[in-house]
């Protein structure tokens, strides 16, 4: 379940570290340009994280993580 309140502007590096703490593999060179590739080691699926992570983008990325079986509130706690 998504957290009720989300920050409006999130740092790409800090969010990538939060995803890494819950089990994702962060590939800086895997994405195009300044994008990061967050790889789920279980399913080998990935989430692309862009440089500017606004509220709507953050909500979308957390939903994608939930579809892969991760807890969005836990990710935001690690942020």
C-alpha positions as a Python dict, from the first residue, in 0.01 Angstrom:
ca = {
    (1, 'X'): (0, 0, 0),
    (2, 'X'): (131, 342, -92),
    (3, 'X'): (209, 591, 186),
    (4, 'X'): (-48, 867, 234),
    (5, 'X'): (192, 1156, 189),
    (6, 'X'): (482, 1157, -52),
    (7, 'X'): (755, 1422, -82),
    (8, 'X'): (717, 1654, -379),
    (9, 'X'): (1076, 1642, -505),
    (10, 'X'): (1302, 1343, -438),
    (11, 'X'): (1674, 1296, -497),
    (12, 'X'): (1750, 1027, -755),
    (13, 'X'): (2055, 903, -561),
    (14, 'X'): (1875, 883, -226),
    (15, 'X'): (1579, 701, -378),
    (16, 'X'): (1812, 457, -556),
    (17, 'X'): (1982, 384, -221),
    (18, 'X'): (1641, 322, -60),
    (19, 'X'): (1552, 74, -335),
    (20, 'X'): (1893, -90, -287),
    (21, 'X'): (1831, -129, 89),
    (22, 'X'): (1512, -327, 26),
    (23, 'X'): (1679, -563, -220),
    (24, 'X'): (1704, -406, -566),
    (25, 'X'): (2032, -400, -758),
    (26, 'X'): (2115, -46, -873),
    (27, 'X'): (2287, -17, -1210),
    (28, 'X'): (2408, 334, -1288),
    (29, 'X'): (2551, 231, -1624),
    (30, 'X'): (2248, 20, -1721),
    (31, 'X'): (2017, 312, -1791),
    (32, 'X'): (2042, 559, -2076),
    (33, 'X'): (2202, 895, -2002),
    (34, 'X'): (2138, 996, -1641),
    (35, 'X'): (1881, 724, -1577),
    (36, 'X'): (1936, 447, -1320),
    (37, 'X'): (1823, 90, -1372),
    (38, 'X'): (1681, -75, -1057),
    (39, 'X'): (1686, -452, -1108),
    (40, 'X'): (1478, -696, -904),
    (41, 'X'): (1710, -994, -843),
    (42, 'X'): (1421, -1241, -807),
    (43, 'X'): (1231, -1173, -1129),
    (44, 'X'): (1509, -996, -1326),
    (45, 'X'): (1257, -722, -1412),
    (46, 'X'): (1369, -364, -1379),
    (47, 'X'): (1245, -14, -1301),
    (48, 'X'): (1403, 284, -1477),
    (49, 'X'): (1462, 580, -1247),
    (50, 'X'): (1497, 917, -1414),
    (51, 'X'): (1697, 1214, -1286),
    (52, 'X'): (1410, 1436, -1172),
    (53, 'X'): (1181, 1233, -950),
    (54, 'X'): (864, 1434, -892),
    (55, 'X'): (566, 1325, -682),
    (56, 'X'): (375, 1162, -968),
    (57, 'X'): (686, 979, -1091),
    (58, 'X'): (763, 862, -736),
    (59, 'X'): (410, 727, -698),
    (60, 'X'): (447, 539, -1028),
    (61, 'X'): (785, 387, -930),
    (62, 'X'): (650, 276, -591),
    (63, 'X'): (351, 112, -762),
    (64, 'X'): (590, -74, -993),
    (65, 'X'): (788, -193, -691),
    (66, 'X'): (467, -314, -524),
    (67, 'X'): (380, -513, -837),
    (68, 'X'): (716, -689, -795),
    (69, 'X'): (630, -777, -434),
    (70, 'X'): (801, -498, -239),
    (71, 'X'): (645, -274, 27),
    (72, 'X'): (626, 92, -78),
    (73, 'X'): (609, 221, 280),
    (74, 'X'): (927, 28, 363),
    (75, 'X'): (1104, 187, 65),
    (76, 'X'): (1000, 534, 180),
    (77, 'X'): (1109, 454, 537),
    (78, 'X'): (1455, 370, 403),
    (79, 'X'): (1460, 698, 210),
}
